[in-house]
């Protein structure tokens, strides 16, 4: 009959180690210059760039669809 067995397959030690590090990643994190730059880029620079582009393009284009009676040339 079907049931829960302890370990029906042999585990790969490298995969088990990778999984343990992945699950406990927060325990091994350290601030370095590289992680600080990446964090700054994703949490400050990228949102600021998107905000700047959004505000410069705001109202620049008219996306209202043409309605009955509207000229297609204008």
PDB file of N, H, CA, C and O in Angstrom:
ATOM      1  N   UNK A   1       0.826  -1.178   0.000  1.00  0.00           N
ATOM      2  CA  UNK A   1       0.000   0.000   0.000  1.00  0.00           C
ATOM      3  C   UNK A   1       0.875   1.247   0.000  1.00  0.00           C
ATOM      4  O   UNK A   1       2.031   1.229   0.422  1.00  0.00           O
ATOM      5  N   UNK A   2       0.286   2.312  -0.482  1.00  0.00           N
ATOM      6  H   UNK A   2      -0.653   2.327  -0.824  1.00  0.00           H
ATOM      7  CA  UNK A   2       1.016   3.580  -0.508  1.00  0.00           C
ATOM      8  C   UNK A   2       1.138   4.109   0.910  1.00  0.00           C
ATOM      9  O   UNK A   2       0.226   3.977   1.727  1.00  0.00           O
ATOM     10  N   UNK A   3       2.263   4.698   1.174  1.00  0.00           N
ATOM     11  H   UNK A   3       3.004   4.806   0.511  1.00  0.00           H
ATOM     12  CA  UNK A   3       2.482   5.252   2.507  1.00  0.00           C
ATOM     13  C   UNK A   3       3.648   6.208   2.480  1.00  0.00           C
ATOM     14  O   UNK A   3       4.323   6.358   1.461  1.00  0.00           O
ATOM     15  N   UNK A   4       3.875   6.843   3.583  1.00  0.00           N
ATOM     16  H   UNK A   4       3.327   6.722   4.410  1.00  0.00           H
ATOM     17  CA  UNK A   4       4.986   7.780   3.692  1.00  0.00           C
ATOM     18  C   UNK A   4       6.210   7.020   4.171  1.00  0.00           C
ATOM     19  O   UNK A   4       6.241   6.491   5.283  1.00  0.00           O
ATOM     20  N   UNK A   5       7.192   6.977   3.329  1.00  0.00           N
ATOM     21  H   UNK A   5       7.167   7.406   2.426  1.00  0.00           H
ATOM     22  CA  UNK A   5       8.436   6.329   3.696  1.00  0.00           C
ATOM     23  C   UNK A   5       9.432   7.403   4.105  1.00  0.00           C
ATOM     24  O   UNK A   5       9.295   8.564   3.721  1.00  0.00           O
ATOM     25  N   UNK A   6      10.416   7.020   4.873  1.00  0.00           N
ATOM     26  H   UNK A   6      10.528   6.076   5.185  1.00  0.00           H
ATOM     27  CA  UNK A   6      11.380   8.018   5.352  1.00  0.00           C
ATOM     28  C   UNK A   6      12.117   8.661   4.189  1.00  0.00           C
ATOM     29  O   UNK A   6      11.940   9.853   3.938  1.00  0.00           O
ATOM     30  N   UNK A   7      12.927   7.915   3.484  1.00  0.00           N
ATOM     31  H   UNK A   7      13.071   6.947   3.688  1.00  0.00           H
ATOM     32  CA  UNK A   7      13.640   8.435   2.331  1.00  0.00           C
ATOM     33  C   UNK A   7      13.607   7.388   1.224  1.00  0.00           C
ATOM     34  O   UNK A   7      14.492   6.534   1.164  1.00  0.00           O
ATOM     35  N   UNK A   8      12.620   7.435   0.359  1.00  0.00           N
ATOM     36  H   UNK A   8      11.901   8.129   0.408  1.00  0.00           H
ATOM     37  CA  UNK A   8      12.536   6.417  -0.684  1.00  0.00           C
ATOM     38  C   UNK A   8      13.652   6.537  -1.717  1.00  0.00           C
ATOM     39  O   UNK A   8      14.009   5.548  -2.357  1.00  0.00           O
ATOM     40  N   UNK A   9      14.202   7.729  -1.885  1.00  0.00           N
ATOM     41  H   UNK A   9      13.913   8.533  -1.365  1.00  0.00           H
ATOM     42  CA  UNK A   9      15.285   7.939  -2.833  1.00  0.00           C
ATOM     43  C   UNK A   9      16.527   8.402  -2.097  1.00  0.00           C
ATOM     44  O   UNK A   9      16.443   9.033  -1.043  1.00  0.00           O
ATOM     45  N   UNK A  10      17.673   8.085  -2.661  1.00  0.00           N
ATOM     46  H   UNK A  10      17.742   7.573  -3.517  1.00  0.00           H
ATOM     47  CA  UNK A  10      18.921   8.535  -2.064  1.00  0.00           C
ATOM     48  C   UNK A  10      19.118  10.011  -2.384  1.00  0.00           C
ATOM     49  O   UNK A  10      18.975  10.431  -3.533  1.00  0.00           O
ATOM     50  N   UNK A  11      19.447  10.791  -1.366  1.00  0.00           N
ATOM     51  H   UNK A  11      19.564  10.450  -0.433  1.00  0.00           H
ATOM     52  CA  UNK A  11      19.610  12.223  -1.554  1.00  0.00           C
ATOM     53  C   UNK A  11      21.011  12.558  -2.029  1.00  0.00           C
ATOM     54  O   UNK A  11      21.990  11.924  -1.635  1.00  0.00           O
ATOM     55  N   UNK A  12      21.086  13.564  -2.882  1.00  0.00           N
ATOM     56  H   UNK A  12      20.291  14.079  -3.202  1.00  0.00           H
ATOM     57  CA  UNK A  12      22.369  14.066  -3.353  1.00  0.00           C
ATOM     58  C   UNK A  12      22.924  15.006  -2.279  1.00  0.00           C
ATOM     59  O   UNK A  12      22.253  15.974  -1.922  1.00  0.00           O
ATOM     60  N   UNK A  13      24.126  14.750  -1.754  1.00  0.00           N
ATOM     61  H   UNK A  13      24.671  13.964  -2.044  1.00  0.00           H
ATOM     62  CA  UNK A  13      24.659  15.596  -0.677  1.00  0.00           C
ATOM     63  C   UNK A  13      24.854  17.052  -1.100  1.00  0.00           C
ATOM     64  O   UNK A  13      24.641  17.956  -0.292  1.00  0.00           O
ATOM     65  N   UNK A  14      25.251  17.295  -2.337  1.00  0.00           N
ATOM     66  H   UNK A  14      25.424  16.561  -2.994  1.00  0.00           H
ATOM     67  CA  UNK A  14      25.449  18.667  -2.798  1.00  0.00           C
ATOM     68  C   UNK A  14      24.112  19.414  -2.852  1.00  0.00           C
ATOM     69  O   UNK A  14      24.042  20.590  -2.496  1.00  0.00           O
ATOM     70  N   UNK A  15      23.061  18.737  -3.292  1.00  0.00           N
ATOM     71  H   UNK A  15      23.117  17.782  -3.581  1.00  0.00           H
ATOM     72  CA  UNK A  15      21.750  19.363  -3.353  1.00  0.00           C
ATOM     73  C   UNK A  15      21.198  19.617  -1.948  1.00  0.00           C
ATOM     74  O   UNK A  15      20.561  20.642  -1.706  1.00  0.00           O
ATOM     75  N   UNK A  16      21.438  18.697  -1.034  1.00  0.00           N
ATOM     76  H   UNK A  16      21.955  17.864  -1.230  1.00  0.00           H
ATOM     77  CA  UNK A  16      20.994  18.896   0.345  1.00  0.00           C
ATOM     78  C   UNK A  16      21.719  20.074   0.984  1.00  0.00           C
ATOM     79  O   UNK A  16      21.112  20.846   1.727  1.00  0.00           O
ATOM     80  N   UNK A  17      23.009  20.219   0.701  1.00  0.00           N
ATOM     81  H   UNK A  17      23.502  19.593   0.097  1.00  0.00           H
ATOM     82  CA  UNK A  17      23.777  21.346   1.234  1.00  0.00           C
ATOM     83  C   UNK A  17      23.287  22.663   0.637  1.00  0.00           C
ATOM     84  O   UNK A  17      23.125  23.650   1.354  1.00  0.00           O
ATOM     85  N   UNK A  18      23.052  22.676  -0.674  1.00  0.00           N
ATOM     86  H   UNK A  18      23.184  21.873  -1.256  1.00  0.00           H
ATOM     87  CA  UNK A  18      22.530  23.874  -1.325  1.00  0.00           C
ATOM     88  C   UNK A  18      21.190  24.265  -0.724  1.00  0.00           C
ATOM     89  O   UNK A  18      20.949  25.444  -0.463  1.00  0.00           O
ATOM     90  N   UNK A  19      20.320  23.297  -0.502  1.00  0.00           N
ATOM     91  H   UNK A  19      20.516  22.340  -0.713  1.00  0.00           H
ATOM     92  CA  UNK A  19      19.013  23.587   0.075  1.00  0.00           C
ATOM     93  C   UNK A  19      19.149  24.153   1.480  1.00  0.00           C
ATOM     94  O   UNK A  19      18.418  25.074   1.846  1.00  0.00           O
ATOM     95  N   UNK A  20      20.068  23.621   2.268  1.00  0.00           N
ATOM     96  H   UNK A  20      20.662  22.873   1.971  1.00  0.00           H
ATOM     97  CA  UNK A  20      20.260  24.122   3.628  1.00  0.00           C
ATOM     98  C   UNK A  20      20.750  25.569   3.616  1.00  0.00           C
ATOM     99  O   UNK A  20      20.307  26.384   4.426  1.00  0.00           O
ATOM    100  N   UNK A  21      21.653  25.885   2.707  1.00  0.00           N
ATOM    101  H   UNK A  21      22.013  25.224   2.049  1.00  0.00           H
ATOM    102  CA  UNK A  21      22.156  27.260   2.607  1.00  0.00           C
ATOM    103  C   UNK A  21      21.056  28.184   2.084  1.00  0.00           C
ATOM    104  O   UNK A  21      20.933  29.320   2.541  1.00  0.00           O
ATOM    105  N   UNK A  22      20.262  27.706   1.134  1.00  0.00           N
ATOM    106  H   UNK A  22      20.363  26.783   0.762  1.00  0.00           H
ATOM    107  CA  UNK A  22      19.184  28.514   0.565  1.00  0.00           C
ATOM    108  C   UNK A  22      18.136  28.856   1.620  1.00  0.00           C
ATOM    109  O   UNK A  22      17.661  29.990   1.686  1.00  0.00           O
ATOM    110  N   UNK A  23      17.779  27.882   2.436  1.00  0.00           N
ATOM    111  H   UNK A  23      18.165  26.960   2.383  1.00  0.00           H
ATOM    112  CA  UNK A  23      16.768  28.099   3.465  1.00  0.00           C
ATOM    113  C   UNK A  23      17.290  29.046   4.544  1.00  0.00           C
ATOM    114  O   UNK A  23      16.531  29.857   5.076  1.00  0.00           O
ATOM    115  N   UNK A  24      18.567  28.951   4.867  1.00  0.00           N
ATOM    116  H   UNK A  24      19.184  28.292   4.435  1.00  0.00           H
ATOM    117  CA  UNK A  24      19.155  29.772   5.927  1.00  0.00           C
ATOM    118  C   UNK A  24      19.987  30.927   5.379  1.00  0.00           C
ATOM    119  O   UNK A  24      20.952  31.356   6.012  1.00  0.00           O
ATOM    120  N   UNK A  25      19.620  31.425   4.218  1.00  0.00           N
ATOM    121  H   UNK A  25      18.836  31.077   3.704  1.00  0.00           H
ATOM    122  CA  UNK A  25      20.403  32.488   3.576  1.00  0.00           C
ATOM    123  C   UNK A  25      20.508  33.731   4.449  1.00  0.00           C
ATOM    124  O   UNK A  25      21.553  34.382   4.468  1.00  0.00           O
ATOM    125  N   UNK A  26      19.460  34.066   5.163  1.00  0.00           N
ATOM    126  H   UNK A  26      18.611  33.538   5.147  1.00  0.00           H
ATOM    127  CA  UNK A  26      19.481  35.267   5.995  1.00  0.00           C
ATOM    128  C   UNK A  26      20.525  35.177   7.112  1.00  0.00           C
ATOM    129  O   UNK A  26      20.971  36.204   7.624  1.00  0.00           O
ATOM    130  N   UNK A  27      20.912  33.977   7.487  1.00  0.00           N
ATOM    131  H   UNK A  27      20.551  33.143   7.071  1.00  0.00           H
ATOM    132  CA  UNK A  27      21.913  33.819   8.546  1.00  0.00           C
ATOM    133  C   UNK A  27      23.328  34.084   8.035  1.00  0.00           C
ATOM    134  O   UNK A  27      24.217  34.422   8.816  1.00  0.00           O
ATOM    135  N   UNK A  28      23.537  33.933   6.737  1.00  0.00           N
ATOM    136  H   UNK A  28      22.814  33.658   6.102  1.00  0.00           H
ATOM    137  CA  UNK A  28      24.870  34.060   6.172  1.00  0.00           C
ATOM    138  C   UNK A  28      25.085  35.363   5.408  1.00  0.00           C
ATOM    139  O   UNK A  28      26.154  35.572   4.835  1.00  0.00           O
ATOM    140  N   UNK A  29      24.078  36.247   5.395  1.00  0.00           N
ATOM    141  H   UNK A  29      23.210  36.078   5.861  1.00  0.00           H
ATOM    142  CA  UNK A  29      24.184  37.485   4.623  1.00  0.00           C
ATOM    143  C   UNK A  29      25.123  38.465   5.318  1.00  0.00           C
ATOM    144  O   UNK A  29      25.099  38.614   6.540  1.00  0.00           O
ATOM    145  N   UNK A  30      25.948  39.129   4.515  1.00  0.00           N
ATOM    146  H   UNK A  30      25.968  39.008   3.522  1.00  0.00           H
ATOM    147  CA  UNK A  30      26.814  40.192   5.017  1.00  0.00           C
ATOM    148  C   UNK A  30      26.750  41.366   4.068  1.00  0.00           C
ATOM    149  O   UNK A  30      26.658  41.207   2.851  1.00  0.00           O
ATOM    150  N   UNK A  31      26.803  42.556   4.657  1.00  0.00           N
ATOM    151  H   UNK A  31      26.878  42.685   5.645  1.00  0.00           H
ATOM    152  CA  UNK A  31      26.856  43.759   3.843  1.00  0.00           C
ATOM    153  C   UNK A  31      28.266  43.950   3.333  1.00  0.00           C
ATOM    154  O   UNK A  31      29.211  44.070   4.113  1.00  0.00           O
ATOM    155  N   UNK A  32      28.401  43.978   2.021  1.00  0.00           N
ATOM    156  H   UNK A  32      27.634  43.881   1.388  1.00  0.00           H
ATOM    157  CA  UNK A  32      29.674  44.276   1.382  1.00  0.00           C
ATOM    158  C   UNK A  32      29.419  45.428   0.414  1.00  0.00           C
ATOM    159  O   UNK A  32      28.284  45.876   0.252  1.00  0.00           O
ATOM    160  N   UNK A  33      30.463  45.891  -0.213  1.00  0.00           N
ATOM    161  H   UNK A  33      31.385  45.526  -0.081  1.00  0.00           H
ATOM    162  CA  UNK A  33      30.282  46.956  -1.192  1.00  0.00           C
ATOM    163  C   UNK A  33      29.383  46.535  -2.328  1.00  0.00           C
ATOM    164  O   UNK A  33      28.569  47.323  -2.810  1.00  0.00           O
ATOM    165  N   UNK A  34      29.526  45.295  -2.760  1.00  0.00           N
ATOM    166  H   UNK A  34      30.187  44.655  -2.369  1.00  0.00           H
ATOM    167  CA  UNK A  34      28.722  44.787  -3.872  1.00  0.00           C
ATOM    168  C   UNK A  34      27.246  44.691  -3.482  1.00  0.00           C
ATOM    169  O   UNK A  34      26.381  45.125  -4.244  1.00  0.00           O
ATOM    170  N   UNK A  35      26.948  44.132  -2.313  1.00  0.00           N
ATOM    171  H   UNK A  35      27.650  43.780  -1.695  1.00  0.00           H
ATOM    172  CA  UNK A  35      25.546  44.005  -1.911  1.00  0.00           C
ATOM    173  C   UNK A  35      24.933  45.371  -1.647  1.00  0.00           C
ATOM    174  O   UNK A  35      23.741  45.566  -1.885  1.00  0.00           O
ATOM    175  N   UNK A  36      25.727  46.321  -1.159  1.00  0.00           N
ATOM    176  H   UNK A  36      26.695  46.163  -0.966  1.00  0.00           H
ATOM    177  CA  UNK A  36      25.211  47.671  -0.931  1.00  0.00           C
ATOM    178  C   UNK A  36      24.863  48.345  -2.257  1.00  0.00           C
ATOM    179  O   UNK A  36      23.828  49.003  -2.361  1.00  0.00           O
ATOM    180  N   UNK A  37      25.714  48.189  -3.268  1.00  0.00           N
ATOM    181  H   UNK A  37      26.555  47.654  -3.183  1.00  0.00           H
ATOM    182  CA  UNK A  37      25.434  48.779  -4.581  1.00  0.00           C
ATOM    183  C   UNK A  37      24.193  48.158  -5.214  1.00  0.00           C
ATOM    184  O   UNK A  37      23.350  48.867  -5.764  1.00  0.00           O
ATOM    185  N   UNK A  38      24.084  46.850  -5.136  1.00  0.00           N
ATOM    186  H   UNK A  38      24.768  46.274  -4.689  1.00  0.00           H
ATOM    187  CA  UNK A  38      22.915  46.175  -5.708  1.00  0.00           C
ATOM    188  C   UNK A  38      21.640  46.611  -4.997  1.00  0.00           C
ATOM    189  O   UNK A  38      20.623  46.870  -5.640  1.00  0.00           O
ATOM    190  N   UNK A  39      21.694  46.692  -3.669  1.00  0.00           N
ATOM    191  H   UNK A  39      22.520  46.482  -3.146  1.00  0.00           H
ATOM    192  CA  UNK A  39      20.532  47.118  -2.896  1.00  0.00           C
ATOM    193  C   UNK A  39      20.153  48.548  -3.244  1.00  0.00           C
ATOM    194  O   UNK A  39      18.973  48.854  -3.414  1.00  0.00           O
ATOM    195  N   UNK A  40      21.149  49.427  -3.352  1.00  0.00           N
ATOM    196  H   UNK A  40      22.107  49.178  -3.214  1.00  0.00           H
ATOM    197  CA  UNK A  40      20.867  50.821  -3.718  1.00  0.00           C
ATOM    198  C   UNK A  40      20.240  50.891  -5.109  1.00  0.00           C
ATOM    199  O   UNK A  40      19.298  51.652  -5.332  1.00  0.00           O
ATOM    200  N   UNK A  41      20.762  50.103  -6.035  1.00  0.00           N
ATOM    201  H   UNK A  41      21.527  49.486  -5.853  1.00  0.00           H
ATOM    202  CA  UNK A  41      20.247  50.135  -7.403  1.00  0.00           C
ATOM    203  C   UNK A  41      18.790  49.704  -7.455  1.00  0.00           C
ATOM    204  O   UNK A  41      17.990  50.326  -8.154  1.00  0.00           O
ATOM    205  N   UNK A  42      18.433  48.656  -6.733  1.00  0.00           N
ATOM    206  H   UNK A  42      19.083  48.151  -6.166  1.00  0.00           H
ATOM    207  CA  UNK A  42      17.068  48.134  -6.813  1.00  0.00           C
ATOM    208  C   UNK A  42      16.088  48.850  -5.900  1.00  0.00           C
ATOM    209  O   UNK A  42      14.887  48.835  -6.173  1.00  0.00           O
ATOM    210  N   UNK A  43      16.549  49.472  -4.836  1.00  0.00           N
ATOM    211  H   UNK A  43      17.524  49.485  -4.615  1.00  0.00           H
ATOM    212  CA  UNK A  43      15.626  50.096  -3.891  1.00  0.00           C
ATOM    213  C   UNK A  43      15.566  51.614  -4.016  1.00  0.00           C
ATOM    214  O   UNK A  43      14.627  52.229  -3.509  1.00  0.00           O
ATOM    215  N   UNK A  44      16.545  52.235  -4.678  1.00  0.00           N
ATOM    216  H   UNK A  44      17.307  51.735  -5.089  1.00  0.00           H
ATOM    217  CA  UNK A  44      16.541  53.692  -4.808  1.00  0.00           C
ATOM    218  C   UNK A  44      16.628  54.113  -6.275  1.00  0.00           C
ATOM    219  O   UNK A  44      15.750  54.822  -6.768  1.00  0.00           O
ATOM    220  N   UNK A  45      17.666  53.687  -6.966  1.00  0.00           N
ATOM    221  H   UNK A  45      18.379  53.112  -6.565  1.00  0.00           H
ATOM    222  CA  UNK A  45      17.925  54.186  -8.314  1.00  0.00           C
ATOM    223  C   UNK A  45      16.842  53.757  -9.309  1.00  0.00           C
ATOM    224  O   UNK A  45      16.336  54.595 -10.055  1.00  0.00           O
ATOM    225  N   UNK A  46      16.482  52.491  -9.335  1.00  0.00           N
ATOM    226  H   UNK A  46      16.893  51.811  -8.729  1.00  0.00           H
ATOM    227  CA  UNK A  46      15.485  52.009 -10.289  1.00  0.00           C
ATOM    228  C   UNK A  46      14.113  52.648 -10.056  1.00  0.00           C
ATOM    229  O   UNK A  46      13.508  53.120 -11.019  1.00  0.00           O
ATOM    230  N   UNK A  47      13.587  52.686  -8.814  1.00  0.00           N
ATOM    231  H   UNK A  47      14.078  52.303  -8.031  1.00  0.00           H
ATOM    232  CA  UNK A  47      12.304  53.371  -8.615  1.00  0.00           C
ATOM    233  C   UNK A  47      12.375  54.865  -8.946  1.00  0.00           C
ATOM    234  O   UNK A  47      11.407  55.432  -9.452  1.00  0.00           O
ATOM    235  N   UNK A  48      13.525  55.511  -8.662  1.00  0.00           N
ATOM    236  H   UNK A  48      14.312  55.050  -8.251  1.00  0.00           H
ATOM    237  CA  UNK A  48      13.658  56.929  -8.998  1.00  0.00           C
ATOM    238  C   UNK A  48      13.639  57.123 -10.504  1.00  0.00           C
ATOM    239  O   UNK A  48      13.039  58.081 -10.990  1.00  0.00           O
ATOM    240  N   UNK A  49      14.278  56.240 -11.249  1.00  0.00           N
ATOM    241  H   UNK A  49      14.766  55.461 -10.854  1.00  0.00           H
ATOM    242  CA  UNK A  49      14.278  56.318 -12.705  1.00  0.00           C
ATOM    243  C   UNK A  49      12.868  56.137 -13.264  1.00  0.00           C
ATOM    244  O   UNK A  49      12.448  56.886 -14.146  1.00  0.00           O
ATOM    245  N   UNK A  50      12.151  55.162 -12.761  1.00  0.00           N
ATOM    246  H   UNK A  50      12.492  54.553 -12.045  1.00  0.00           H
ATOM    247  CA  UNK A  50      10.772  54.925 -13.215  1.00  0.00           C
ATOM    248  C   UNK A  50       9.891  56.130 -12.880  1.00  0.00           C
ATOM    249  O   UNK A  50       9.059  56.532 -13.693  1.00  0.00           O
ATOM    250  N   UNK A  51      10.065  56.705 -11.694  1.00  0.00           N
ATOM    251  H   UNK A  51      10.740  56.379 -11.033  1.00  0.00           H
ATOM    252  CA  UNK A  51       9.291  57.880 -11.298  1.00  0.00           C
ATOM    253  C   UNK A  51       9.603  59.064 -12.202  1.00  0.00           C
ATOM    254  O   UNK A  51       8.692  59.771 -12.633  1.00  0.00           O
ATOM    255  N   UNK A  52      10.879  59.286 -12.494  1.00  0.00           N
ATOM    256  H   UNK A  52      11.619  58.712 -12.144  1.00  0.00           H
ATOM    257  CA  UNK A  52      11.282  60.392 -13.366  1.00  0.00           C
ATOM    258  C   UNK A  52      10.677  60.233 -14.762  1.00  0.00           C
ATOM    259  O   UNK A  52      10.129  61.183 -15.321  1.00  0.00           O
ATOM    260  N   UNK A  53      10.778  59.040 -15.312  1.00  0.00           N
ATOM    261  H   UNK A  53      11.222  58.268 -14.858  1.00  0.00           H
ATOM    262  CA  UNK A  53      10.216  58.790 -16.643  1.00  0.00           C
ATOM    263  C   UNK A  53       8.702  58.989 -16.630  1.00  0.00           C
ATOM    264  O   UNK A  53       8.142  59.558 -17.567  1.00  0.00           O
ATOM    265  N   UNK A  54       8.045  58.527 -15.578  1.00  0.00           N
ATOM    266  H   UNK A  54       8.500  58.064 -14.817  1.00  0.00           H
ATOM    267  CA  UNK A  54       6.591  58.659 -15.486  1.00  0.00           C
ATOM    268  C   UNK A  54       6.165  60.121 -15.443  1.00  0.00           C
ATOM    269  O   UNK A  54       5.225  60.518 -16.132  1.00  0.00           O
ATOM    270  N   UNK A  55       6.859  60.925 -14.631  1.00  0.00           N
ATOM    271  H   UNK A  55       7.622  60.602 -14.072  1.00  0.00           H
ATOM    272  CA  UNK A  55       6.481  62.328 -14.521  1.00  0.00           C
ATOM    273  C   UNK A  55       6.818  63.121 -15.780  1.00  0.00           C
ATOM    274  O   UNK A  55       6.098  64.061 -16.118  1.00  0.00           O
ATOM    275  N   UNK A  56       7.891  62.767 -16.480  1.00  0.00           N
ATOM    276  H   UNK A  56       8.475  62.003 -16.206  1.00  0.00           H
ATOM    277  CA  UNK A  56       8.204  63.502 -17.706  1.00  0.00           C
ATOM    278  C   UNK A  56       7.252  63.131 -18.841  1.00  0.00           C
ATOM    279  O   UNK A  56       7.029  63.949 -19.734  1.00  0.00           O
ATOM    280  N   UNK A  57       6.693  61.940 -18.833  1.00  0.00           N
ATOM    281  H   UNK A  57       6.874  61.276 -18.108  1.00  0.00           H
ATOM    282  CA  UNK A  57       5.790  61.500 -19.893  1.00  0.00           C
ATOM    283  C   UNK A  57       4.323  61.757 -19.561  1.00  0.00           C
ATOM    284  O   UNK A  57       3.459  61.540 -20.411  1.00  0.00           O
ATOM    285  N   UNK A  58       4.026  62.209 -18.355  1.00  0.00           N
ATOM    286  H   UNK A  58       4.727  62.384 -17.665  1.00  0.00           H
ATOM    287  CA  UNK A  58       2.648  62.390 -17.918  1.00  0.00           C
ATOM    288  C   UNK A  58       1.945  63.457 -18.754  1.00  0.00           C
ATOM    289  O   UNK A  58       2.414  64.592 -18.831  1.00  0.00           O
ATOM    290  N   UNK A  59       0.845  63.107 -19.367  1.00  0.00           N
ATOM    291  H   UNK A  59       0.464  62.185 -19.305  1.00  0.00           H
ATOM    292  CA  UNK A  59       0.056  64.031 -20.159  1.00  0.00           C
ATOM    293  C   UNK A  59       0.617  64.306 -21.542  1.00  0.00           C
ATOM    294  O   UNK A  59       0.064  65.134 -22.268  1.00  0.00           O
ATOM    295  N   UNK A  60       1.667  63.657 -21.922  1.00  0.00           N
ATOM    296  H   UNK A  60       2.116  62.985 -21.333  1.00  0.00           H
ATOM    297  CA  UNK A  60       2.301  63.909 -23.210  1.00  0.00           C
ATOM    298  C   UNK A  60       1.521  63.260 -24.356  1.00  0.00           C
ATOM    299  O   UNK A  60       1.525  63.772 -25.476  1.00  0.00           O
ATOM    300  N   UNK A  61       0.876  62.173 -24.088  1.00  0.00           N
ATOM    301  H   UNK A  61       0.873  61.758 -23.179  1.00  0.00           H
ATOM    302  CA  UNK A  61       0.166  61.436 -25.126  1.00  0.00           C
ATOM    303  C   UNK A  61      -1.319  61.349 -24.781  1.00  0.00           C
ATOM    304  O   UNK A  61      -1.694  61.260 -23.612  1.00  0.00           O
ATOM    305  N   UNK A  62      -2.148  61.376 -25.806  1.00  0.00           N
ATOM    306  H   UNK A  62      -1.843  61.448 -26.755  1.00  0.00           H
ATOM    307  CA  UNK A  62      -3.591  61.247 -25.615  1.00  0.00           C
ATOM    308  C   UNK A  62      -3.993  59.836 -26.045  1.00  0.00           C
ATOM    309  O   UNK A  62      -3.992  59.506 -27.231  1.00  0.00           O
ATOM    310  N   UNK A  63      -4.330  59.032 -25.074  1.00  0.00           N
ATOM    311  H   UNK A  63      -4.331  59.300 -24.111  1.00  0.00           H
ATOM    312  CA  UNK A  63      -4.675  57.644 -25.365  1.00  0.00           C
ATOM    313  C   UNK A  63      -6.184  57.413 -25.468  1.00  0.00           C
ATOM    314  O   UNK A  63      -6.630  56.269 -25.547  1.00  0.00           O
ATOM    315  N   UNK A  64      -6.973  58.492 -25.468  1.00  0.00           N
ATOM    316  H   UNK A  64      -6.611  59.422 -25.404  1.00  0.00           H
ATOM    317  CA  UNK A  64      -8.414  58.315 -25.565  1.00  0.00           C
ATOM    318  C   UNK A  64      -8.752  57.769 -26.938  1.00  0.00           C
ATOM    319  O   UNK A  64      -8.258  58.258 -27.954  1.00  0.00           O
ATOM    320  N   UNK A  65      -9.582  56.771 -26.958  1.00  0.00           N
ATOM    321  H   UNK A  65      -9.984  56.374 -26.133  1.00  0.00           H
ATOM    322  CA  UNK A  65      -9.980  56.175 -28.226  1.00  0.00           C
ATOM    323  C   UNK A  65     -10.911  57.089 -29.015  1.00  0.00           C
ATOM    324  O   UNK A  65     -11.581  57.949 -28.444  1.00  0.00           O
ATOM    325  N   UNK A  66     -10.948  56.899 -30.308  1.00  0.00           N
ATOM    326  H   UNK A  66     -10.404  56.200 -30.772  1.00  0.00           H
ATOM    327  CA  UNK A  66     -11.844  57.675 -31.168  1.00  0.00           C
ATOM    328  C   UNK A  66     -13.279  57.197 -30.949  1.00  0.00           C
ATOM    329  O   UNK A  66     -13.540  56.002 -30.810  1.00  0.00           O
ATOM    330  N   UNK A  67     -14.189  58.150 -30.923  1.00  0.00           N
ATOM    331  H   UNK A  67     -13.977  59.120 -31.036  1.00  0.00           H
ATOM    332  CA  UNK A  67     -15.589  57.825 -30.708  1.00  0.00           C
ATOM    333  C   UNK A  67     -16.383  58.175 -31.969  1.00  0.00           C
ATOM    334  O   UNK A  67     -15.870  58.798 -32.898  1.00  0.00           O
ATOM    335  N   UNK A  68     -17.614  57.767 -31.970  1.00  0.00           N
ATOM    336  H   UNK A  68     -18.031  57.261 -31.215  1.00  0.00           H
ATOM    337  CA  UNK A  68     -18.470  58.002 -33.123  1.00  0.00           C
ATOM    338  C   UNK A  68     -18.572  59.510 -33.372  1.00  0.00           C
ATOM    339  O   UNK A  68     -18.926  60.277 -32.477  1.00  0.00           O
ATOM    340  N   UNK A  69     -18.262  59.909 -34.577  1.00  0.00           N
ATOM    341  H   UNK A  69     -17.974  59.286 -35.305  1.00  0.00           H
ATOM    342  CA  UNK A  69     -18.331  61.332 -34.931  1.00  0.00           C
ATOM    343  C   UNK A  69     -16.981  62.022 -34.866  1.00  0.00           C
ATOM    344  O   UNK A  69     -16.852  63.127 -35.392  1.00  0.00           O
ATOM    345  N   UNK A  70     -15.961  61.423 -34.245  1.00  0.00           N
ATOM    346  H   UNK A  70     -16.066  60.525 -33.818  1.00  0.00           H
ATOM    347  CA  UNK A  70     -14.622  62.024 -34.175  1.00  0.00           C
ATOM    348  C   UNK A  70     -13.899  61.829 -35.504  1.00  0.00           C
ATOM    349  O   UNK A  70     -14.079  60.818 -36.182  1.00  0.00           O
ATOM    350  N   UNK A  71     -13.085  62.805 -35.858  1.00  0.00           N
ATOM    351  H   UNK A  71     -12.939  63.627 -35.307  1.00  0.00           H
ATOM    352  CA  UNK A  71     -12.309  62.710 -37.074  1.00  0.00           C
ATOM    353  C   UNK A  71     -11.141  61.750 -36.858  1.00  0.00           C
ATOM    354  O   UNK A  71     -10.515  61.763 -35.798  1.00  0.00           O
ATOM    355  N   UNK A  72     -10.854  60.939 -37.832  1.00  0.00           N
ATOM    356  H   UNK A  72     -11.362  60.928 -38.693  1.00  0.00           H
ATOM    357  CA  UNK A  72      -9.728  60.021 -37.723  1.00  0.00           C
ATOM    358  C   UNK A  72      -8.396  60.681 -38.057  1.00  0.00           C
ATOM    359  O   UNK A  72      -7.340  60.092 -37.828  1.00  0.00           O
ATOM    360  N   UNK A  73      -8.435  61.895 -38.596  1.00  0.00           N
ATOM    361  H   UNK A  73      -9.294  62.373 -38.783  1.00  0.00           H
ATOM    362  CA  UNK A  73      -7.213  62.577 -38.995  1.00  0.00           C
ATOM    363  C   UNK A  73      -6.578  63.356 -37.841  1.00  0.00           C
ATOM    364  O   UNK A  73      -5.366  63.574 -37.849  1.00  0.00           O
ATOM    365  N   UNK A  74      -7.345  63.768 -36.880  1.00  0.00           N
ATOM    366  H   UNK A  74      -8.329  63.591 -36.874  1.00  0.00           H
ATOM    367  CA  UNK A  74      -6.789  64.590 -35.809  1.00  0.00           C
ATOM    368  C   UNK A  74      -6.319  63.772 -34.633  1.00  0.00           C
ATOM    369  O   UNK A  74      -5.826  64.329 -33.652  1.00  0.00           O
TER     370      UNK A  74
END
